[in-house]
Amino acid sequence: MTQAVLPPETAPAQRDGQSAPLSTAARLRAIVAGSMGNLIEWYDFYVYAFTALYFSAEFFPSGDRTAQLLGTSGIFAVGFLLRPLGGWYFGRFADRHGRRRAMIVSIVMMGAGSALIAALPNHAAIGAAAPVLLLIGRMIQGFSTGGQYGTAATYLSEISFSGRRGFFASFQYVTLIGGQLLALMVILLLQQMLSAEAMRDWGWRVPFALGAVAALTILLLRDALHETANRPDDHPDAGTLRGLLPHWRPFATVLGLTAGGSLMFYVFSTYMQKYLVNTAHMDPGTVNWVMTSVLIPFALLQPVFGALSDRIGRRTNMLLFGALSTLLTMPILSLLAGVNSAIAAFGLILAGLTINSIYTSISGLFKAELFPIHIRALGVSLAYGIGNALFGGTAEYVALRFKQAGNESGFYWYVTAICAVAFVTAILMRDTSRNDPLSDAAG
């Protein structure tokens, strides 16, 4: 009895989740499924940042509000320090075993971290063990996120339509922002339902519990995720540091641009909530509404600038971002320090995020286009994880240190200097949007 031989175009279907060349409908379903997984992951990650104002006193019992925020922000930063390790592990996993499996595992792990934080006893109940366990939960989340960014960036870049990759890959940040927005909306809803005391006592736990449950829904979406990696594990150096070493120039490019792009993103998103309360002395409820409102146009800007990159090139996008962020970050932050109007705060924050959108819209895509397929997920994940840990994850902690030292304007100059590094990096980078460098992926 002879064995049937599959034609070449259908043979890849035998591999985990991989299929024959995808139809337009299947490709769109894969983009939606990958984006939804990304939204769940980032909701879980950002809930910590947006509930810190409520639970900081539960784990760091001190009368000094800035000291309490330094404690929770320090743990927030530690979550970022785990990103390079998560980026290495999941990048290697994705390059050797496929993007699909790596994304699913990282999202389920994120849910486990959220479940741990939701159930933690406070300092009054277990003493110093409380912040230690909080740190462990955040470390799990940081490890997970380190892998999710690179694998999602690689997957959505590869699965997108050739010639329109900038537009479709921008939905990675649409859903990343959507995760932030969803976290803020949950908190706003709880604020309407609960007293301030109840929010501090137990209400802050609810968003973490919801995130843990939501993470499990990725299992329902897994059939829509089609593998794109075209058997990268056939390459002897797939997913290895040895294979990545010859591509040190792209690695350095990702580091330089991630430094400025991530720092600016976290300054105008997660840290901005604390900045407006702690420096501009705005009401926390008003600040939450401002931050919720500004995230909507920020999300809508992503496809606009992504589509622009399809026309003018990725490098031109990065040059625009680097130049504008270097010139305008200092004046925007200076004006925000004395803002006393919610409308003025909205406009100034949106100005900062609009500049940042030029970068974020194609943040994952230009990185994926810099690396060959066999070390693509590792290159994106590890370089992003290091740059994000050093500059994005430490943004709140560095800002609060400057404030505690009585030199808050020093932080504005710090952000400007890092954005200038990103501008120089953009000048030196090659344009990645020509000749479709992602055509080596399946589909």
NORHUSUL-V791107 format. One record per backbone hydrogen bond with DSSP energy under -1.0 kcal/mol. CO is the residue of the C=O (numbers start at 1). NH is the residue of the N-H. If there is no record, write none. Layout:
BEGIN
co->CO nh->NH
co->CO nh->NH
END
This chain:
BEGIN
co->7 nh->10
co->7 nh->11
co->10 nh->13
co->11 nh->14
co->12 nh->15
co->15 nh->18
co->17 nh->227
co->23 nh->27
co->24 nh->28
co->25 nh->29
co->26 nh->30
co->27 nh->31
co->28 nh->32
co->29 nh->33
co->30 nh->34
co->31 nh->35
co->32 nh->36
co->33 nh->37
co->34 nh->38
co->35 nh->39
co->36 nh->40
co->37 nh->41
co->38 nh->42
co->39 nh->43
co->40 nh->44
co->41 nh->45
co->42 nh->46
co->43 nh->47
co->46 nh->50
co->47 nh->51
co->51 nh->54
co->51 nh->55
co->52 nh->56
co->55 nh->59
co->56 nh->60
co->58 nh->123
co->60 nh->62
co->64 nh->68
co->65 nh->69
co->66 nh->70
co->67 nh->71
co->68 nh->72
co->69 nh->73
co->70 nh->74
co->71 nh->75
co->72 nh->76
co->73 nh->77
co->74 nh->78
co->75 nh->79
co->77 nh->81
co->78 nh->82
co->80 nh->83
co->82 nh->86
co->83 nh->87
co->84 nh->88
co->85 nh->89
co->86 nh->90
co->87 nh->91
co->88 nh->92
co->89 nh->93
co->90 nh->94
co->91 nh->95
co->92 nh->96
co->93 nh->97
co->94 nh->98
co->98 nh->102
co->99 nh->103
co->100 nh->104
co->101 nh->105
co->102 nh->106
co->103 nh->107
co->104 nh->108
co->105 nh->109
co->106 nh->110
co->107 nh->111
co->108 nh->112
co->109 nh->113
co->110 nh->114
co->111 nh->115
co->112 nh->116
co->113 nh->117
co->114 nh->118
co->115 nh->119
co->117 nh->120
co->122 nh->126
co->123 nh->127
co->126 nh->129
co->127 nh->130
co->128 nh->132
co->129 nh->133
co->130 nh->134
co->131 nh->135
co->132 nh->136
co->133 nh->137
co->134 nh->138
co->135 nh->139
co->136 nh->140
co->137 nh->141
co->138 nh->142
co->139 nh->143
co->140 nh->144
co->141 nh->145
co->142 nh->146
co->143 nh->147
co->144 nh->148
co->145 nh->149
co->147 nh->151
co->148 nh->152
co->149 nh->153
co->150 nh->154
co->151 nh->155
co->152 nh->156
co->153 nh->157
co->154 nh->158
co->155 nh->159
co->161 nh->164
co->164 nh->168
co->165 nh->169
co->168 nh->171
co->169 nh->172
co->170 nh->174
co->171 nh->175
co->172 nh->176
co->173 nh->177
co->174 nh->178
co->175 nh->179
co->176 nh->180
co->177 nh->181
co->178 nh->182
co->179 nh->183
co->180 nh->184
co->181 nh->185
co->182 nh->186
co->183 nh->187
co->184 nh->188
co->185 nh->189
co->186 nh->190
co->187 nh->191
co->188 nh->192
co->189 nh->193
co->190 nh->194
co->195 nh->199
co->196 nh->200
co->197 nh->201
co->198 nh->202
co->198 nh->203
co->199 nh->204
co->202 nh->205
co->203 nh->206
co->205 nh->209
co->206 nh->210
co->207 nh->211
co->208 nh->212
co->209 nh->213
co->210 nh->214
co->211 nh->215
co->214 nh->217
co->215 nh->218
co->216 nh->219
co->217 nh->220
co->221 nh->224
co->222 nh->225
co->228 nh->442
co->231 nh->234
co->232 nh->235
co->235 nh->238
co->237 nh->240
co->240 nh->244
co->241 nh->245
co->244 nh->247
co->247 nh->251
co->248 nh->252
co->249 nh->253
co->250 nh->254
co->251 nh->255
co->252 nh->256
co->253 nh->257
co->254 nh->258
co->255 nh->259
co->256 nh->260
co->257 nh->261
co->258 nh->262
co->259 nh->263
co->260 nh->264
co->261 nh->265
co->262 nh->266
co->263 nh->267
co->264 nh->268
co->266 nh->271
co->271 nh->275
co->272 nh->276
co->273 nh->277
co->274 nh->278
co->275 nh->279
co->275 nh->280
co->276 nh->282
co->283 nh->287
co->284 nh->288
co->285 nh->289
co->286 nh->290
co->287 nh->291
co->288 nh->292
co->289 nh->293
co->290 nh->294
co->291 nh->295
co->294 nh->298
co->295 nh->299
co->296 nh->300
co->297 nh->301
co->299 nh->302
co->301 nh->305
co->302 nh->306
co->303 nh->307
co->304 nh->308
co->305 nh->309
co->308 nh->311
co->308 nh->312
co->309 nh->313
co->313 nh->317
co->314 nh->318
co->315 nh->319
co->316 nh->320
co->317 nh->321
co->318 nh->322
co->319 nh->323
co->320 nh->324
co->321 nh->325
co->322 nh->326
co->323 nh->327
co->324 nh->328
co->325 nh->329
co->328 nh->332
co->329 nh->333
co->330 nh->334
co->331 nh->335
co->332 nh->336
co->333 nh->337
co->336 nh->339
co->341 nh->345
co->342 nh->346
co->343 nh->347
co->344 nh->348
co->345 nh->349
co->346 nh->350
co->347 nh->351
co->348 nh->352
co->349 nh->353
co->350 nh->354
co->351 nh->355
co->352 nh->356
co->353 nh->357
co->356 nh->359
co->356 nh->360
co->357 nh->361
co->359 nh->362
co->360 nh->363
co->362 nh->366
co->364 nh->368
co->365 nh->369
co->367 nh->370
co->368 nh->371
co->372 nh->375
co->374 nh->239
co->375 nh->379
co->376 nh->380
co->377 nh->381
co->378 nh->382
co->379 nh->383
co->380 nh->384
co->381 nh->385
co->382 nh->386
co->383 nh->387
co->384 nh->388
co->385 nh->389
co->386 nh->390
co->387 nh->391
co->388 nh->393
co->392 nh->395
co->394 nh->398
co->395 nh->399
co->396 nh->400
co->397 nh->401
co->398 nh->402
co->399 nh->403
co->400 nh->404
co->401 nh->405
co->402 nh->407
co->403 nh->406
co->407 nh->410
co->408 nh->411
co->409 nh->413
co->410 nh->414
co->411 nh->415
co->412 nh->416
co->413 nh->417
co->414 nh->418
co->415 nh->419
co->416 nh->420
co->417 nh->421
co->418 nh->422
co->419 nh->423
co->420 nh->424
co->421 nh->425
co->422 nh->426
co->423 nh->427
co->424 nh->428
co->425 nh->429
co->436 nh->439
co->438 nh->441
END
